[in-house]
């Protein structure tokens, strides 16, 4: 019986078949590399108005003949939302993304597909749509599901959806999820490689795992059958129901903070161990954001839209010297006037003869 991973990998075989980043196998035609570039000044303000002559792109240290689109390039976007039981408190806020994305991110010529994932991958729009009302209707269908969150598998599926969109469009995946995967059958390296090969930029709006733990609805604990008089309290404390609850927990039960403490430890550990969202965004040229409230979400989408509308899209066909080099290619973009540029760090390619 085929697993979901088998299906996802076979559906991407036309673009690439990869077992790991150490040993990738490719099926490619003419290689066109896309590098979205965001430029900042010394004060970290976005810089607009640059021209092609202001950029130099190095592929494995070799300068390339590049094309720079300074006008806004239409976006093909997959919006993938974690829809399991732990994010239920955030879903009413997340469902308002439709109206925010329309003007700030997607733009007039953009298109969007909406996906929800827990242990399932559900596409809620009829492919890619340009009507914002269809996006809103799709978001309204999202309901909390199981405890699983197959984030890596959702990246595979989004890549499958985006790979056939026009090369003249920016292919973008926006993940709204926690920073950890739970239950995917695919592997992080394979998913990242597939996204890189298909020139997909991955952004994320992170849902804080500690907050979801605190906000998750808990079943009321069972009432203790032990009479109040049999419970031990510190000397001098009156044996009243209120004092008993304060000292021993609701209804005389013991309050446990282990899940929250575990989550705090996990997040502290995550400072040293990259999470999947960090890997996806960093290595495709995207960026991580986070939110706690509706106001935060509006500010995040506004910042994302501002960045996307200020980006320069550099495309090029690697020259003969670079084209012969298989494996990992480092990309470095240099700009004049002592500015700094952020773009994808590189890409994987097969040696071409």
GUTORVEX-88038 format. One record per atom (N, C-alpha, C): x, y, z; residue in one letter. Coordinates in steps of 0.2 Angstrom, whole numbers, plus 5000, padded with zeros to 4 digits. Atoms other than C-alpha are relative to their C-alpha. Layout:
<recs>
XYZa/...
</recs>
This chain:
<recs>
500449945000x/500050005000x/500450065000x/499649945001x/500750174995x/499850055006x/500149954995x/500950295009x/499950074997x/500049935003x/500650485008x/500650034998x/499349985002x/502550515007x/500149974993x/499850035007x/502650394992x/499650044995x/500549975005x/501150484983x/500350074999x/499749945000x/501950654987x/500750004996x/499450015003x/503650604981x/500049984993x/500150025007x/503050524965x/499750064996x/500349955003x/502050674961x/500550064998x/499449955001x/503650784962x/500549974995x/499550035004x/504650664951x/500250034994x/499949975007x/504450764935x/500550065001x/499549944999x/505450904943x/500649975003x/499450034996x/506650804955x/499849945004x/500150064995x/506850644965x/500650015004x/499449994996x/507850674980x/499949955007x/500050044993x/508250554995x/500350045005x/499749954994x/509350685005x/500450054996x/499649955002x/510350835003x/500749984998x/499350035001x/511950735003x/500049974993x/499950045006x/511450634988x/499350014995x/500649985004x/510150724977x/500049974993x/500150025007x/509550654960x/499550054996x/500449955003x/508850784947x/499849984993x/500250005007x/507850784931x/499850074999x/500149935002x/507950954924x/500250024993x/499949985007x/507951044908x/500450065000x/499649945000x/508551224905x/499950035007x/500149984993x/508951284923x/500050085000x/500149934999x/508351464927x/499950015007x/500049984993x/508751524944x/499750065002x/500349944998x/507651644953x/500250025007x/499849984993x/508251744968x/499750075002x/500349944997x/507051864977x/500550045004x/499549974996x/508152004984x/499650065004x/500249954996x/507652124998x/500650045002x/499549964998x/508752275001x/499950055005x/500049964994x/509052375017x/500550055000x/499549954999x/509952535021x/500349985007x/499650014993x/511052555037x/499550005006x/500550004995x/509452585047x/499549954999x/500450065001x/508652425041x/499350034997x/500649985004x/507352525030x/500149974993x/500050025007x/506852455014x/500250054995x/499749955005x/507652524999x/499649984993x/500350015007x/506652554982x/500450044995x/499749965005x/507152624966x/500749984997x/499350025003x/508752524962x/499949984993x/500050025007x/509152474944x/500549945000x/499650065001x/509952314937x/500850025001x/499349985000x/511652404936x/500350005008x/499849994993x/511652424955x/500149935004x/500050064997x/511652234958x/500649964997x/499550065003x/513052094956x/499849945004x/500250074997x/512551914959x/500649954998x/499450055000x/513951784962x/499749935001x/500250064999x/513551604959x/500649955001x/499450044999x/514851494967x/500650054999x/499549955000x/515951654967x/500150034993x/500049985007x/515651684948x/499550054998x/500549955002x/514751844942x/499649974994x/500450025005x/513251804932x/499650064996x/500449955004x/512251894918x/499350005002x/500750014997x/510651934927x/499550054997x/500649965001x/508952004924x/499750025006x/500349984994x/508152114937x/499450034999x/500649975001x/506352144938x/499950055006x/500149944995x/506052314947x/499350015001x/500849994999x/504152314944x/499749945004x/500450064996x/502952204955x/499949944995x/500150075003x/502952024949x/499449975003x/500550034997x/501251944951x/500149935004x/499950064995x/501151804965x/499549954999x/500450064999x/500551634965x/500149975007x/499950014993x/500251594983x/499649945002x/500450064996x/499751434993x/500050025007x/500049984993x/499151485010x/499849935004x/500150074997x/499351325021x/499950025008x/500249984993x/498551335038x/500049945004x/500150064995x/498751215053x/499350005003x/500750004997x/497051165058x/499949945004x/500250054995x/497151045072x/499750025006x/500449984994x/496451045089x/500350055005x/499649964995x/497851145098x/499950074997x/500149935002x/497551305087x/499350024999x/500749985000x/495751315089x/499950075003x/500149934998x/495851475099x/500250054995x/499749955005x/496751555085x/499650004993x/500350005006x/495651505071x/499550064998x/500349945002x/494451655072x/500450054997x/499649955002x/495851765070x/500349994993x/499750025006x/496651665056x/499650014994x/500549995005x/495051665046x/499950074997x/500149945002x/495151845044x/500650024995x/499449995005x/496751825033x/499850024993x/500249995007x/495751835017x/500050074998x/500149935002x/495352015017x/500750045001x/499349974999x/497152055023x/500549994994x/499550035005x/498051955010x/499850044993x/500249985007x/497052024995x/500450064998x/499749945002x/497752204995x/500750005001x/499349994997x/499352185005x/500549964997x/499550065002x/500152024998x/499949984993x/500250045006x/499251944983x/500050064994x/500049955005x/498952104973x/499449994995x/500550015005x/497752134958x/500149944996x/499950065005x/498552004947x/500249945003x/499850064997x/498851874960x/499549955000x/500550064999x/498051704964x/500249965006x/499950034994x/497951604979x/499649935000x/500350064999x/497551424984x/500049995008x/500050014993x/497051385002x/500049925002x/499950074998x/497551225011x/500050005008x/500050014992x/497251165029x/500349935001x/499650064999x/498251025037x/499949985007x/499950034994x/498150915052x/500449944999x/499750065003x/498450735048x/499849994993x/500250005007x/497550765032x/500350074997x/499849945004x/498050885018x/499350024996x/500649985003x/496450975012x/500050074996x/500049945004x/496351094998x/499350035000x/500749974999x/494851215001x/499850044995x/500249965006x/494851314985x/500149954994x/499950045006x/494651244967x/500650024996x/499449985003x/496451264963x/500250075002x/499849934998x/497151444962x/499450044997x/500549965002x/495851574962x/500250085001x/499849934999x/495951764960x/499450045003x/500649974997x/494251804968x/500150005008x/499950004993x/494551864986x/499449975004x/500650034996x/492751804991x/500149935000x/499950075000x/493251624986x/500549985005x/499550024994x/494751634998x/499750015006x/500449994993x/493651705012x/499549945001x/500450054999x/492451565009x/500449935002x/499550064999x/493851435009x/500250005008x/499849994993x/494451505026x/499549995005x/500650014996x/492751495033x/499949935001x/500150085000x/492751305030x/500449975005x/499550034996x/494251275042x/499749995007x/500250024993x/493851185058x/500549965003x/499550034997x/494951115071x/499949924999x/500050085001x/495450925068x/500349965005x/499750054996x/496550795075x/500650045004x/499549974997x/498050825086x/500750004996x/499450015004x/499250795072x/500150074996x/499949945005x/500050935061x/500649984995x/499550025005x/500950875045x/500250054996x/499849945003x/501751035041x/500549984994x/499650025005x/503150955031x/499749974994x/500450035006x/501950855020x/499650064997x/500449955003x/500951015017x/500550044995x/499549975004x/502551095010x/500149964993x/500050045006x/502650944998x/499450014995x/500749995004x/500850964992x/500050074997x/500049935003x/501051154990x/500550014994x/499550005005x/502651124980x/499749974993x/500350045005x/501651004969x/499550054996x/500449955003x/500351144966x/500350054997x/499649945003x/501551284963x/500449994994x/499550025005x/502751194951x/499850024993x/500249995007x/501651214936x/499750074999x/500249935002x/501251394938x/500550044996x/499549975005x/502051514926x/500650025003x/499449974997x/503851554928x/500150075000x/500049935000x/503451734925x/499750025007x/500349984994x/502551734942x/500549985006x/499650024994x/503351724960x/499649955003x/500350054996x/502951564968x/500150005007x/500049984993x/502551584986x/499649955004x/500450044995x/502051475001x/500050045006x/500149974993x/501351555017x/499849955005x/500250054994x/501351435032x/499750045006x/500349974993x/500251485047x/500049945004x/500050064996x/500751355060x/500550015005x/499550014995x/501751305075x/500749994997x/499350005003x/503651295073x/500249934999x/499850075000x/503651105075x/499549964996x/500450055004x/503050965064x/499849945004x/500250054996x/502050825071x/499649954995x/500450055004x/501550675060x/500149994993x/499950005007x/502250705043x/500449944998x/499650065003x/502850555032x/500650024996x/499549975004x/503950665021x/500650025005x/499449974996x/505750725027x/500150074998x/499849925000x/506250905030x/500450014994x/499549985005x/507750895018x/499749994993x/500450015007x/506650825003x/499650054999x/500549945001x/505350955006x/500450064998x/499649945001x/506651095006x/500350004993x/499750015006x/507551024991x/499550014994x/500649995005x/505851014981x/499850074999x/500249935001x/505451194985x/500550044997x/499549975004x/507151254980x/500149994993x/500050015007x/507151174964x/499550034996x/500649975003x/505451244960x/500050085001x/500049934999x/505951424965x/499450025004x/500649984995x/504651434979x/500350045006x/499949964994x/504851564992x/499649985006x/500450024995x/504251515009x/500050055006x/500049954995x/503651635022x/499649965006x/500450034995x/502851585039x/499850065005x/500349964994x/501751665052x/499949955006x/499950064995x/502151565068x/499550015005x/500550014994x/500851515081x/500549985006x/499650024994x/501751515098x/499849935003x/500250064997x/501751335105x/499850015007x/500249994993x/501751395123x/499450035001x/500749974999x/500251505120x/499549954998x/500550045001x/499351365112x/499949955005x/500050044994x/499751255127x/499550035005x/500449974994x/499051385139x/499350014998x/500649985002x/497551425128x/499549944998x/500450065002x/497051245124x/499449995006x/500650024995x/495351195132x/500249945003x/499950064996x/495551075146x/499449975003x/500550034996x/494350955153x/500050015007x/500049984993x/493750995170x/500349935004x/499750064997x/494750875182x/499449975005x/500550044996x/493750745192x/500050035007x/500149984993x/493050795209x/500449955005x/499750054995x/494050715223x/499549975005x/500550034995x/493150595234x/500350005007x/499749994993x/494250635249x/499750055004x/500349944996x/493350735262x/500550055002x/499549944998x/494150905266x/500449995006x/499750014994x/494550855283x/500649955000x/499450055001x/495750715277x/500650034996x/499449975004x/496850835267x/500550045005x/499549974995x/498450895275x/500150074997x/499849935001x/498751085275x/500550025005x/499549984996x/500151185282x/499750025007x/500249984993x/500051225301x/499750075000x/500249945000x/498951375304x/499550024995x/500449995006x/497951365288x/499349975001x/500750024998x/496051355291x/499849954994x/500250065005x/495251195283x/499450024997x/500649975004x/494051295271x/500149974993x/499950025007x/493651235254x/500450054995x/499649955004x/494451395247x/500749995000x/499350014999x/496051365255x/500349934997x/499850065003x/496051185250x/500150004992x/500050005007x/495751225232x/500750044998x/499449965002x/497151355232x/500749965002x/499450044999x/498451235240x/500049934996x/500050065003x/497951075231x/499850004993x/500350005007x/497151125215x/499250005000x/500750005001x/495351135208x/499749945003x/500450064997x/494151025218x/500549955004x/499550044996x/495650955229x/500449964995x/499550045004x/496550885214x/500750034999x/499449975000x/498350915211x/500150034993x/499949975006x/498751045198x/500749994997x/499350025003x/500150995185x/500250054995x/499849965004x/501151115176x/500549974995x/499550035004x/502250985167x/499950014993x/500049985007x/501551015149x/500250074999x/499749945002x/501951195150x/500750015001x/499350014999x/503651165158x/500349974994x/499750035006x/503951045144x/500150044994x/500049965006x/503551165131x/500550065001x/499549954999x/504651305139x/500749974998x/499450045001x/506051175139x/500149994992x/500050015008x/505651135120x/500250064997x/499949945004x/505651315115x/500750025002x/499349984999x/507351345124x/500449964996x/499650055004x/508051195116x/500050024992x/500049985007x/507451265099x/500450064998x/499649955002x/508551415101x/500749974997x/499350035002x/510051295097x/499849954994x/500150045005x/509151175086x/499450034995x/500449975005x/508351245070x/499349974999x/500750045001x/506451215068x/499950004993x/500150015008x/505751165051x/499850074997x/500249935003x/504951345048x/500650044999x/499449965001x/506651425051x/500449974994x/499650035005x/507451305039x/499750024993x/500349995006x/506151325026x/500050084998x/499949935001x/506151515027x/500750034998x/499349985001x/507951545028x/500349984994x/499750035006x/508451435014x/499650004993x/500449985007x/507151495001x/500050074999x/500049935001x/507351675004x/499450045003x/500649974996x/505751705015x/500250025006x/499949974994x/505551765032x/499549975005x/500550024995x/504751715049x/499750065003x/500349954996x/503451815057x/499649965006x/500450034995x/502351785073x/499550055002x/500649964998x/500751845080x/499749975007x/500450024994x/499651835096x/499350035000x/500749975000x/498151945092x/499950024993x/500249985006x/497152015078x/500550064997x/499649945002x/498152175078x/500749984998x/499350025002x/499852085078x/499949974993x/500150035006x/499151985063x/500050054994x/500149945005x/498652145053x/500750034999x/499349975001x/500452215057x/500449964996x/499650055003x/501252055051x/499950004993x/500250015007x/500352045035x/500250074996x/499849935003x/500652235032x/500850004998x/499350015001x/502552205034x/500249964995x/499950055005x/502552055023x/499850034993x/500249975007x/501652155009x/500450054998x/499649945001x/502752305011x/500749974997x/499450035002x/504252185009x/500049974993x/500150035007x/503552094994x/500050054995x/500049945005x/503152254985x/500650044999x/499349975001x/504952314988x/500549954998x/499550055002x/505752154982x/500250014993x/499850005007x/506852144967x/500149934998x/499950075002x/506751984957x/500549994995x/499450015004x/508351924950x/500049934997x/500050075003x/508351784937x/500650004996x/499450015005x/509751714927x/500149924998x/499850075002x/510351554918x/500850005001x/499350004999x/512051504925x/500449994994x/499650015006x/513451524913x/500449945000x/499750075001x/514451384906x/500549985006x/499650024995x/515751394920x/499749975006x/500450024994x/514451374934x/499649944998x/500450065002x/513351254924x/500349935001x/499650065000x/514651124924x/500049975007x/499950024993x/514651114943x/499449985003x/500650034996x/513450994952x/500050025007x/500050004992x/512850994970x/499850075002x/500349934997x/512551154981x/500450064996x/499749945003x/512851324973x/499850065005x/500049944996x/513151474984x/499850064996x/500349945004x/512151634979x/500250065005x/499849944996x/512851804985x/499850064996x/500249945003x/512051964980x/500350065003x/499649934998x/513052134981x/499650064998x/500349945003x/512252304980x/500550065002x/499549944999x/513152474979x/499750045006x/500249954995x/513052624991x/499949975007x/499950034994x/513452515006x/499349985003x/500650034998x/511752435007x/500149935001x/499950074999x/511452255012x/499449974997x/500650045003x/510352125003x/499949935003x/500250064997x/509451975009x/499749964994x/500350055005x/509051824997x/500149935002x/499950084999x/509051634996x/500849995000x/499350025000x/510751565001x/500349964995x/499850045006x/510851454986x/499549954998x/500550055003x/510151304977x/500449944998x/499750065002x/510451124972x/499949994993x/500150015007x/510851084954x/500449944998x/499650055003x/511450934944x/500550034995x/499649985005x/512950954933x/499750004993x/500350005007x/512451004915x/500650014995x/499550015005x/513450964900x/499850044993x/
</recs>
